[in-house]
Amino acid sequence: MKHFNNIGFGTYRISIKNNEQVESLSYALKNGITVIDTSTNYASGEAEQAIAKAFQNSGVDREEVTIVSKAGYIQGNLLKQVQNGIVEVFDLVPYQEGCYHSIHSDFIKDQISASLQRMETEYIDTYLLHNPEYFLMHHIEREDQVEDARKEMNRRILEAFIALEEEVQNGRIRSYGISSNSFAKSPDSLHFLPYTHLLDLAEEAKAETGSSKHHFNTIQLPINLLETEGLKCAAWAKSKGLKVLANRPLNAFDKKGMHRLASYEKPVEYENTKDALLTVADKYSLSDLRSVVTDLDAITARFTWPGAAEEALQRHTIPFIQGVLAQIPDKRVKSEIIPLLNPFLKNWFEMVKHICSHKTLGYLHDKGFSHIDNPIQHHAIKWLMNRPEIDTVLLGMRSVPYVKEALTLL
């Protein structure tokens, strides 16, 4: 079997509860993907559990695969435990509602224990500090605050590096690094995370722990067709012998907003699923149901980013439809409507993605990428794979067809 490490399996939205996603990861392992990227907070730990299940299903030798995990986020049940005083976390940084952050050494070690247990492995190949710049984002609002904040940031990173060197000595991890969105920011940004001194911090951690060498060997950051500032950091890392993992290869952000760098086919069943739902709405005089269908149909071209449409469905449309169904007393009517809802909503979202991809292609042409055609994702991924600064492109492949498509690029 061929082994591929220039495309890695990103597990950001993978859960052990989703059989299709576990099957996708199993298929990737069986067909030569040798890098898996995950984090303690992905699906509240269920992504790491999915990795254990995928190894069981695939029969692939653990030694053949590089597992990268990360720690820093405090969310969900863990956050509730912290807030209720059940778990104590030092150097706590508030990020947003429902999400805190820490890279304190005690917290990192606890998270490594949790990762090892969930993934049912004795070691993790590379453990990354996950977006430590949240400390900078919380403490810097003005230029005159930068120097002191960065000094404290360095202290926290050094303490974390010391803990990670100790974990290498204990055999629980084999190397470590940093995953940071701020590596991809301009150096004049208030929240830019400087990186050229990180090897010095690793040397200090080595000396503090008595290691024969430091084990800082990996950085991860967002790089894509529209976000190229991070190539400077990647070039520096490669010049120092570090591994570079590129994330967010297809989700790009610029001054115009978010862009999905992928092409989607027009759903052939969209009109049929829409008409079927409208027919039953008229049959039973369900004006609210008719309105939600026609309103959705009217806004298919409003979006430029599929994620915004998905959020609108989850936050507004689906709860509204559930409310409409709750007002229908006749179970026979409900039984006629419910089977029609999911096909319509699925096809509506596919139509939105199709229209968004046309807009994205036009935008890329306007930005000077005149050679790009459909499928956009092939060009976007190949562009990254051909960059000498990048070792591995991380892709979120939540179904077997996605994995097969990625494998064709190899």
Secondary structure, 3 states (H helix, E strand, C coil): CCCECCEEEECCCCCCCCHHHHHHHHHHHHCCECEEECCCCHHHHHHHHHHHHHHHHHCCCHHHCEEEEEECEEEHHHHHHHHCCCCCCCCCEEEECCEEECCCHHHHHHHHHHHHHHHCCCCECEEEEECCCHHHHHHCCCHHHHHHHHHHHHHHHHHHHHHHHHHHHCCCECCEEEECHHHHCCCCCCCCCCCCCHHHHHHHHHHHHCCCCCCEEEEEEECECCECCHHHHHHHHHHCCCEEEEECCCEEEECCEEEECCCCCCCCCHHHHHHHHHHHHHHCCCHHHHHHHHHHHHCCCCCCCHHHHHHHHHHHHHHHHHHHHHCCCCHHHHHHHHHHHHHHHHHHHHHHHHHHHHHHHHHHHHCCCCCCCCCHHHHHHHHHHCCCCCCEEEECCCCHHHHHHHHHCC
